């Protein structure tokens, strides 16, 4: 399992499937509020990188070639539910569809402590102290010069 420290440099890296086939490049990392650990990434896919797909990264690993190898197949990512990730949170229904598509049985109607609040992450706009149901939180990595606020 990757830590928050491990995935901080993954934005823009190539993602390959278990067979080494290119899936796309990482755009954003999503943390699991229940565990506080990196759980999903949005990956730019398609011919011109215009499509974005959610890919589970809980068991991903960085290879010696600087690629991120995930343990799902390219076709499974291609067939994943298309979910808009415009905001920082997904709806509970969208999360459930993702977990079901990838055969993940660890999704539930989570209610409880948000373990990402103690990680000294940038504040979320409109965040409320009690989080019910929405389990994933986008983790924004700021790169560039000081004052450059590109997400």
N, C-alpha and C positions, 0 to 999 in steps of 0.2 A: 504494500500500500504506500502510495506517495504522500509526502507531507506538503504543507503549504509552502515551505521553503523550497522543496524540490520543483514545484510547478511554476514558481515565479518567473522562470526564464523560458517557459514553453510557448509563450505567445509567438506566433509566426512560424513555429517549427512544423515540419512535415509529419503527418500522421500516416502510418501504414498499418495494414491489418496483420493478422497472425501469419499470413503467407508472404508478407512483404509487399503486397500491392498497395500503391498510394491511394489514400482516401481523400486527403486534402490538407489544409493547414489550420492550425489552432487559432481561433479568434479570441475566445473568452473561456475562463475557467469558472465552474460553479462549485461552490462548497455545499456540503450536506450540513444543514443547520443542526441536525440531530447528533452528528459525530464531530463536526467542526473540521472534517477532512475534505480534500478535493474529491469530487465524485463524478463530475461530468465536464465535458468541454464542448463548446460550439466549434464546429469545424467547417471551414469554407470548402465547398465541394463543387463539382460540375466543371464544365469546360473553361469557364472564365471566373470561377470562384464566386459565382453569384448566389448559389444556394448555400444555406447554412443548415447543418444537421447537428443534433445533439448526439454525443458519443460517450458511453461510460468509460471513465479513466481510473476507476478505483484499483484496478490491477495492471495499469499501463506501466511501461518501462521505457526509459530512454536508452537507445542503442548507442554503440560506439560511433555510428555514423551521424549522430545528432538528430535522429528521427525518434518519434514516439510510437512505440508498437503497442497497439490495443488488441485485446483478445476477443474481438468480434470481426466478422467478415465484411468486406467492402460492400457486398450485395445487401447485407443486413442494414448497413448505414444508409445505403441508397433507398431502401424501402421503409426507412424510419418515418414516423409521423412528422409532417412538416409543421413546426411550431414556431411562431413568431417570438423572438427573444428581444423585443424592443425595449422592454423595461428591465428592471433588475430582478423581477420575480416572474415565475410561471404560475399559471393557475393550478390548483390541485388536480383538475381533470387532465391538463396537459402533462403534468408530471406522471400521473397514473398511466397514461397511454405510453409514455416513454419506457417506464419500468416494465410494463407488460410486453411491449414490443421486443425488448432485449431479454425477456425471460427472467427478469430480476424479481425475486419473491420477497425482497427486503423492504418493499414500499408498504406503508400503512398510513392510516389517517393520523399522521404525527401531530401531536400537541405537546408542547413542553418547552423546556429551556432551549434557547438559541445558543448553541455552543460556539457560534462565530462571533458573538458580541465581545468576547474577551481577547480577540485576536488583533486588536488595534488596526482594524481595517477602516478605509474611508467610510464616512457616514453615508447612509442611504437616505435619499430624499423621501420624506413622508413615512419613515420607518415608525412602527409602533412597537411598544415593548412586548406585547403578547402576540406571538406568531402562531396561527392555527392553520394546519393543513399544508401550507406551502413550505416545502422542505429545502429547496435549493436556493442559494444566494449567489449572485454573480460576484466574482472576485475581480476587481479592476487592478491591472498592473499599469502604472504610469511609467512611460519610458521617455527618454529625451532629456532636454535641458531643464533645469529648475524653472518653474513657471510655465512649462509646456504642459497643459492639462489634457492632452490627448488620452482618451481611455483605451 
